[in-house]
Amino acid sequence: MKDIALVYMVAGISSRFGGKIKAFAEIGPNNESLIEYSLSQALPAGFNKIVLIVGENTKEPFKQKFGQNYHGIPIEYALQTFDTQKRERPWGTTDAVCSAKEFLNGPFVVCNGDDIYGAKAFKTLYDHLENNQTDATVGYPLGTVLSNQGGVNRGIFQVNEKNQIISLKENFNISKENLQSQNLNEYNKCSMNIFALQKGTLENLCSVVDNFKKNYENNPKIECLLPQEIGNLIKDNKTIMQLYPTNATWFGITRPKDVEGVRQALKKY
């Protein structure tokens, strides 16, 4: 069996969530935190290491909560930093993944720490890495991952006859009301920021981040976003990424009032 790591991006504090850590919201039937619920879905797939990408404000809370292992699986902490004198926020999700480079010696699955993806999504991506040398992701039906509270941004996939991705393009401010005007429909497969990546892809992404920081050193807000940069690698033939359509149920939390809705939905899940 390969060594396959599970990587969570948990560096941020959400202003829309009252300045708290969304991953700690208690949403499970036994008051499990969101990230504990996600781990309970993911770990049965077979991952043998967890890497938490933390920030200056989340490092200690996560270390206090989890320590050095979770249910016997070792945990490493990668710190995403940025110059607060020059920037208003970190350099984005591609930079977050590259912050974990020293802890990743092989393939890995990376995802958001404040989303629920479904056990099948993790198992599908783990099995792909176990048996292939290419990258992979899962695509959720767009209609199942839209918000009832306004527009959202989603990366939309286009694939070839082998279900390999030929395009991953970010579409902005998608809502149930404007699908048609954006030439989209509820069945389009979209990204929810969960990817199975090989070590070589990580190396390419880190080169991208280095150049991005040089090119935009005077822009305090711009971010290097993972779906967009993976899409660029695909376009430049620097990676092959398989798309696995999924009907797994995705849950996300944006605001404190979302917590109770997710808690109730998970009771039926």
C-alpha positions in Angstrom: 0.0 0.0 0.0 1.1 3.5 -0.8 1.6 6.2 1.8 -1.3 8.6 1.1 -1.9 11.7 3.2 -5.1 13.6 4.0 -4.6 17.4 3.9 -7.0 19.9 5.3 -6.9 23.6 4.6 -7.8 25.3 8.0 -5.6 28.4 8.1 -8.4 31.0 8.0 -10.7 32.7 10.4 -14.1 33.6 8.8 -15.4 37.1 9.3 -18.9 35.9 8.1 -18.7 33.2 10.8 -18.3 35.8 13.5 -14.5 35.6 13.5 -14.6 31.9 14.7 -13.2 28.7 13.3 -15.8 27.2 11.1 -14.2 23.7 11.3 -15.0 23.7 15.1 -18.8 24.2 14.6 -20.6 21.4 16.3 -22.7 19.8 13.6 -22.6 16.1 14.2 -25.3 14.0 15.9 -23.1 13.6 18.9 -21.9 17.2 18.8 -18.9 16.3 16.8 -17.1 19.3 15.2 -17.4 19.8 11.5 -13.8 18.7 10.9 -14.2 15.6 13.2 -17.3 14.6 11.2 -15.3 15.0 8.0 -12.4 12.9 9.4 -14.9 10.2 10.4 -15.9 10.1 6.7 -12.4 10.2 5.3 -10.2 8.0 7.5 -11.9 4.6 6.7 -10.6 5.0 3.1 -7.1 4.2 4.4 -5.1 7.5 4.8 -2.1 7.0 7.1 -1.2 10.7 7.8 -3.2 13.9 8.4 -1.7 17.3 7.6 -3.5 20.4 8.9 -2.6 23.6 7.1 -3.0 26.2 9.8 -2.5 30.0 10.1 -1.1 32.1 13.0 -4.7 32.4 14.4 -5.6 28.7 14.1 -2.4 27.0 14.9 -2.8 26.7 18.6 -6.5 26.0 18.7 -6.0 23.0 16.3 -3.0 21.7 18.3 -4.9 21.9 21.5 -7.8 20.1 20.0 -6.0 17.3 18.2 -2.4 17.1 19.5 -0.1 14.8 17.5 -2.6 12.2 16.4 -6.2 11.5 15.8 -7.5 7.9 16.4 -4.0 6.7 16.0 -3.3 8.5 12.7 -0.3 10.9 13.1 -1.0 14.6 12.5 1.5 17.2 11.1 0.9 21.0 11.2 2.0 23.1 8.3 1.9 26.8 8.8 0.8 29.2 6.1 2.3 32.6 6.6 2.3 36.0 4.9 3.8 39.4 5.5 1.1 41.4 7.4 2.9 44.6 6.6 2.4 44.1 2.9 -0.8 42.0 2.6 -4.3 42.0 4.0 -4.7 38.2 3.7 -2.7 35.0 2.9 -1.7 34.2 -0.7 -4.6 31.8 -1.3 -5.3 28.1 -1.5 -2.5 27.2 -3.9 0.0 28.8 -1.4 -1.7 26.9 1.4 -1.0 23.5 -0.2 2.5 24.5 -0.9 3.0 25.4 2.7 2.6 21.7 3.4 5.3 20.6 0.9 7.8 19.5 3.5 5.3 17.1 5.0 4.2 15.5 1.7 6.5 12.8 0.3 3.9 11.1 -1.9 0.3 11.5 -3.2 -2.3 13.1 -1.1 -5.9 14.3 -1.0 -6.4 18.0 -0.1 -9.7 19.6 0.8 -11.4 22.4 2.8 -11.6 21.9 6.5 -15.0 23.4 6.7 -16.9 21.4 4.2 -18.6 17.9 4.4 -17.8 15.9 1.2 -19.3 12.5 1.9 -17.4 9.2 2.6 -17.7 8.1 -1.0 -15.8 11.1 -2.3 -12.8 10.4 0.0 -12.8 6.7 -0.9 -13.0 7.3 -4.6 -10.0 9.7 -4.5 -8.0 7.4 -2.2 -8.5 4.4 -4.5 -7.5 6.5 -7.5 -4.2 7.4 -5.9 -3.7 3.8 -4.8 -3.9 2.5 -8.3 -2.8 5.4 -10.6 0.0 7.9 -11.2 -2.4 10.7 -12.3 -4.4 13.3 -10.5 -8.1 13.1 -9.8 -11.1 15.0 -8.3 -14.8 14.5 -7.8 -17.5 16.5 -9.5 -20.7 17.4 -7.7 -23.9 18.3 -9.6 -24.1 22.0 -9.7 -27.7 22.1 -8.6 -26.9 20.4 -5.3 -24.2 22.8 -4.2 -25.8 26.2 -4.8 -26.7 28.5 -1.9 -30.2 29.7 -1.0 -28.6 33.0 0.1 -27.3 34.5 -3.1 -24.6 33.7 -5.7 -21.5 31.5 -5.2 -18.4 30.9 -7.2 -17.9 27.4 -8.6 -15.3 25.8 -10.9 -17.0 24.1 -13.8 -15.5 21.0 -15.4 -15.4 20.0 -19.0 -14.2 16.5 -19.8 -13.2 14.3 -22.8 -14.5 10.9 -23.7 -12.3 9.3 -21.0 -13.7 11.6 -18.3 -10.4 13.3 -18.1 -10.7 17.0 -17.4 -9.9 19.3 -20.3 -11.1 22.5 -18.7 -11.7 23.7 -15.1 -13.0 27.3 -15.2 -14.2 29.4 -12.3 -17.7 30.8 -12.8 -18.7 33.7 -10.5 -21.9 34.6 -8.7 -23.8 31.5 -9.8 -27.3 31.3 -8.4 -30.4 29.1 -9.0 -31.9 32.1 -10.8 -29.1 32.8 -13.2 -28.0 29.3 -14.4 -29.4 29.7 -17.9 -27.9 33.2 -18.4 -24.5 31.7 -17.5 -25.0 28.8 -20.0 -25.1 26.4 -17.1 -27.6 23.8 -15.8 -28.1 21.9 -12.5 -26.4 18.8 -13.9 -23.0 20.5 -14.7 -20.3 18.9 -12.7 -18.4 21.4 -10.5 -15.5 21.5 -8.1 -15.9 21.8 -4.3 -12.1 22.1 -3.8 -11.2 18.5 -3.1 -8.4 17.1 -5.2 -6.2 14.0 -5.3 -2.7 15.1 -6.3 0.6 13.5 -7.1 3.9 14.8 -5.7 4.9 16.1 -9.1 1.8 18.2 -9.4 2.6 19.7 -6.0 6.1 20.7 -7.3 4.5 22.4 -10.3 2.0 24.3 -8.1 4.8 25.5 -5.9 6.6 26.9 -8.9 3.4 28.6 -9.9 3.1 30.2 -6.4 6.7 31.5 -6.5 6.1 33.2 -9.8 2.7 34.5 -8.7 4.2 36.2 -5.6 6.9 37.9 -7.7 4.4 39.1 -10.3 1.9 40.4 -7.8 4.1 41.5 -4.9 2.4 44.9 -4.9 -1.1 43.6 -4.9 -2.2 43.2 -1.2 -5.5 41.3 -2.0 -4.9 39.0 -4.9 -4.9 35.2 -4.2 -3.5 32.2 -6.0 -6.5 29.9 -6.1 -6.1 26.1 -6.3 -8.9 25.3 -8.8 -7.8 28.0 -11.2 -4.1 26.9 -11.1 -5.0 23.3 -11.5 -7.0 24.3 -14.5 -4.0 26.1 -15.9 -1.8 23.0 -15.4 -4.4 20.9 -17.3 -4.5 23.5 -20.1 -0.7 23.4 -20.4 -0.7 19.6 -20.4 1.3 19.5 -17.2 -1.1 17.1 -15.5 -3.8 14.6 -16.3 -6.7 14.7 -14.0 -9.6 12.2 -13.9 -13.0 13.4 -13.0 -15.3 11.1 -11.0 -18.9 12.3 -10.9 -20.4 11.9 -7.5 -23.9 12.1 -6.0 -22.4 12.3 -2.5 -24.1 15.0 -0.4 -22.0 18.1 0.2 -22.6 20.4 3.1 -21.0 23.7 3.7 -21.3 26.4 6.3 -20.9 30.1 5.7 -22.7 31.9 8.6 -23.5 30.8 12.2 -27.2 30.4 11.3 -26.2 27.7 8.8 -25.0 25.4 11.7 -28.4 24.2 12.8 -29.6 23.5 9.3 -26.5 21.3 8.6 -27.0 19.6 12.0 -30.5 18.7 11.2 -29.7 17.5 7.7 -26.9 15.2 9.0 -29.4 13.5 11.3 -31.2 12.3 8.1 -28.0 11.6 6.2 
